[in-house]
Amino acid sequence: TGIPACIIVLDKENAQARKGIFMIDASKGFVKDGNKNRLRAQDIHRIVLDMGGVEYFGSAAIRSLVVAYKECRRWNRGDVRLANVPDRVRHVLDLAGLWQVVQCFENSALAVGSF
């Protein structure tokens, strides 16, 4: 599309229990390709996870976060930032030793602006 957009990643597993969505803001990190916009290679590895509304963050989520973090940080290509982290999730991240590793922000705007 020629209109800047957001990419929404849909996962049907456990969908009825989910209260949020995973969305990639592609409104700025793109290049024109004819009549289409494409994500720039340098922005694919800049991820902000808005954790507002997350009530449960288990071992599978921790693993996914670690895999994304390692992939983004490989060869210093990018980073994963967290925003709106609820106290329960913060506690889990702290127990997993990730609270000191992943940068966390009060809101998504601050997290996106930190790139």
C-alpha positions as CSV (number, residue, x, y, z in Angstrom):
1,T,0.0,0.0,0.0
2,G,1.1,3.6,-0.5
3,I,-0.3,4.6,2.8
4,P,1.9,4.2,5.9
5,A,0.4,1.5,8.1
6,C,0.8,-0.6,11.1
7,I,1.4,-4.4,10.9
8,I,-0.7,-6.5,13.2
9,V,0.6,-9.9,14.0
10,L,-2.3,-12.4,14.6
11,D,-1.9,-15.6,16.5
12,K,-5.0,-17.8,16.9
13,E,-3.6,-19.8,19.8
14,N,-5.3,-18.9,23.0
15,A,-6.9,-15.9,21.3
16,Q,-10.0,-15.9,23.5
17,A,-7.8,-15.3,26.6
18,R,-5.8,-12.5,25.0
19,K,-6.7,-8.9,25.8
20,G,-4.1,-7.1,23.6
21,I,-2.6,-7.3,20.2
22,F,1.0,-7.2,18.9
23,M,1.3,-4.3,16.4
24,I,4.3,-3.0,14.5
25,D,4.2,0.7,13.8
26,A,5.4,1.0,10.3
27,S,4.4,4.6,9.8
28,K,7.9,6.0,9.7
29,G,10.3,3.1,9.2
30,F,9.7,2.5,5.5
31,V,11.0,3.2,2.1
32,K,8.9,3.8,-1.0
33,D,9.0,0.9,-3.5
34,G,6.8,1.9,-6.4
35,N,3.3,2.2,-5.1
36,K,4.2,0.3,-1.9
37,N,5.9,1.0,1.3
38,R,8.4,-1.5,2.7
39,L,9.9,-1.8,6.1
40,R,13.5,-0.7,6.1
41,A,16.0,-3.4,7.0
42,Q,17.4,-1.3,9.9
43,D,13.9,-0.9,11.5
44,I,12.8,-4.6,11.4
45,H,14.9,-5.1,14.5
46,R,13.6,-2.2,16.5
47,I,10.8,-3.7,18.5
48,V,8.6,-2.0,21.2
49,L,6.3,-4.3,23.2
50,D,3.5,-2.4,24.9
51,M,2.8,-4.6,27.9
52,G,-0.3,-2.6,29.1
53,G,-3.0,-5.1,29.8
54,V,-0.7,-8.1,30.0
55,E,-1.9,-10.1,33.0
56,Y,0.2,-13.3,32.6
57,F,3.8,-13.6,31.4
58,G,4.9,-17.2,31.6
59,S,8.0,-19.2,30.5
60,A,6.9,-19.3,26.9
61,A,6.6,-15.5,26.8
62,I,10.0,-15.1,28.6
63,R,11.6,-17.4,25.9
64,S,10.0,-15.4,23.1
65,L,11.3,-12.2,24.6
66,V,14.8,-13.6,25.0
67,V,14.8,-14.9,21.4
68,A,13.6,-11.6,20.0
69,Y,16.1,-9.7,22.2
70,K,19.1,-11.9,21.1
71,E,18.1,-11.7,17.4
72,C,17.7,-7.9,17.5
73,R,21.0,-7.4,19.4
74,R,23.0,-9.7,17.1
75,W,25.6,-7.7,15.3
76,N,24.2,-4.6,17.0
77,R,21.3,-4.3,14.6
78,G,18.5,-3.3,17.0
79,D,16.9,-3.7,20.3
80,V,13.7,-4.7,22.1
81,R,12.1,-2.1,24.4
82,L,9.2,-2.6,26.8
83,A,6.5,-0.1,27.6
84,N,3.7,0.1,30.2
85,V,5.0,-2.9,32.1
86,P,2.5,-4.0,34.8
87,D,3.9,-4.7,38.3
88,R,3.2,-8.5,38.0
89,V,5.1,-8.7,34.7
90,R,7.9,-6.6,36.1
91,H,8.2,-9.0,39.0
92,V,8.4,-12.0,36.6
93,L,11.1,-10.2,34.5
94,D,13.0,-9.4,37.6
95,L,12.9,-13.1,38.7
96,A,14.1,-14.1,35.3
97,G,17.0,-11.6,35.4
98,L,15.6,-9.7,32.5
99,W,14.5,-6.5,34.2
100,Q,18.1,-5.1,34.2
101,V,18.7,-6.3,30.6
102,V,15.7,-5.0,28.6
103,Q,15.1,-1.3,28.6
104,C,11.6,-0.4,29.9
105,F,9.7,2.9,29.5
106,E,6.6,4.5,31.0
107,N,4.8,4.5,27.7
108,S,5.1,3.5,24.0
109,A,5.9,7.0,22.8
110,L,9.0,7.2,25.0
111,A,10.1,3.7,24.0
112,V,9.7,4.5,20.3
113,G,11.5,7.8,20.7
114,S,14.4,6.1,22.4
115,F,15.5,4.6,19.1
